[in-house]
Amino acid sequence: FSFQAFDLLAQAGRAWRREPLHARKAALAALLATDAPPDTCLHYSAHVEAIDAAALDALCVDGFEGVIAKRADALYRSGRGHSWLKIKCRHDEEYVIGGYTPSARRPFASVLLGRYDETGLRYAGRAGSGLADE
């Protein structure tokens, strides 16, 4: 088990959410450098100023999901926003399961899907193939 810490929201009663990302990451780096034992499973995820296509390709080949690009001057904001971007290795879509359709013979017939766009969560259709009763 390995945990990559990339942001600091609160520490010993101090709220960091209203500080820019670069300040939060500096505080997190200092905290983990001084308080974490050398054999810990908790690691600091360093901030990289820029990443090129070759570096992203190398991460993908090594099995990483991708990278998160964040504005260094951005304050913390819960949920999706315009201050960060997920750059994926696989070019597929993320969907939210919002419900299901009933079935007379199985636990359900299909799941109802939604996806986020610039206006919020929107219905995207249903999926049923590949789902087992479990």
C-alpha positions in Angstrom: 0.0 0.0 0.0 1.3 3.4 -0.9 -0.5 6.8 -0.6 0.6 9.8 -2.6 -0.3 13.0 -0.8 -0.7 15.9 -3.2 -2.6 18.6 -1.2 -3.0 19.9 2.3 -6.4 21.2 3.4 -6.0 21.4 7.2 -3.2 20.9 9.7 -3.4 21.0 13.5 -6.4 23.2 13.4 -5.2 25.5 10.6 -7.3 25.7 7.5 -5.3 25.8 4.3 -8.2 25.8 1.8 -8.0 29.6 1.2 -4.2 29.5 0.4 -3.0 29.0 -3.1 -1.9 25.5 -4.2 1.8 26.3 -4.2 1.6 27.4 -0.5 -0.4 24.3 0.4 2.1 22.0 -1.3 5.0 23.7 0.3 3.4 23.2 3.8 2.6 19.6 2.9 6.2 18.9 1.7 7.6 20.4 5.0 5.2 18.3 7.1 6.0 15.0 5.4 9.7 15.7 5.3 9.8 16.3 9.1 7.1 14.0 10.5 7.1 10.9 8.3 9.4 8.0 9.1 11.7 6.9 6.2 9.8 3.6 5.7 6.4 5.1 5.6 3.8 4.3 3.0 2.8 8.0 2.9 4.7 10.0 0.2 4.7 13.5 -1.0 3.6 13.9 -4.6 5.8 16.7 -5.9 4.6 19.5 -8.0 5.8 19.5 -11.6 5.8 22.9 -13.4 5.3 21.4 -16.9 5.0 17.9 -18.4 5.5 17.1 -22.1 3.9 14.4 -24.2 6.9 12.0 -23.8 6.7 12.2 -20.0 3.0 11.6 -20.1 3.5 8.6 -22.4 6.1 7.2 -20.1 3.7 7.4 -17.1 1.0 5.7 -19.2 3.4 2.9 -20.2 4.2 2.4 -16.5 0.6 1.9 -15.7 -0.4 5.3 -14.3 -3.9 6.6 -14.8 -2.7 10.0 -15.9 -1.9 13.3 -14.3 -3.8 16.1 -12.6 -2.9 19.6 -13.8 -3.8 22.4 -11.3 -3.3 26.1 -11.4 -0.5 26.9 -8.9 -2.2 30.1 -7.7 -5.7 28.5 -7.3 -7.4 28.3 -3.9 -8.9 24.9 -3.0 -12.4 24.3 -4.3 -14.4 21.1 -3.7 -15.7 19.2 -6.7 -15.0 19.9 -10.4 -14.0 23.3 -11.5 -11.9 25.3 -14.0 -8.7 25.4 -11.9 -7.7 21.8 -12.6 -7.7 19.3 -15.4 -7.5 15.5 -15.4 -5.2 14.3 -18.3 -5.9 10.6 -18.7 -3.8 7.9 -20.3 -6.9 6.1 -21.5 -9.3 8.2 -23.5 -12.6 7.0 -22.1 -15.4 8.7 -20.3 -16.4 8.8 -16.7 -20.0 8.3 -15.8 -22.1 8.4 -12.6 -24.6 5.6 -11.8 -27.7 7.5 -10.9 -30.3 4.7 -10.8 -31.5 1.6 -12.4 -34.4 0.1 -14.4 -36.3 -2.8 -12.8 -36.4 -6.3 -14.1 -38.9 -9.1 -13.4 -36.2 -11.8 -13.5 -33.0 -10.1 -12.3 -32.1 -7.6 -9.6 -32.2 -4.9 -12.2 -32.2 -4.6 -16.0 -29.8 -1.8 -16.5 -28.1 1.1 -14.8 -28.9 4.7 -15.6 -25.8 6.8 -16.3 -25.0 10.5 -16.1 -22.0 12.6 -16.9 -20.8 16.0 -15.9 -20.6 18.8 -18.5 -20.2 22.6 -18.1 -23.8 23.0 -16.7 -23.8 20.0 -14.3 -24.8 16.4 -14.2 -26.7 15.3 -17.3 -28.4 12.0 -18.2 -26.2 10.0 -20.6 -28.2 6.8 -21.2 -28.2 3.3 -19.8 -26.0 0.3 -19.8 -26.8 -3.3 -19.1 -24.4 -5.5 -21.0 -21.6 -7.1 -18.9 -23.4 -6.8 -15.6 -23.7 -9.9 -13.5 -26.4 -10.5 -10.9 -23.8 -9.9 -8.1 
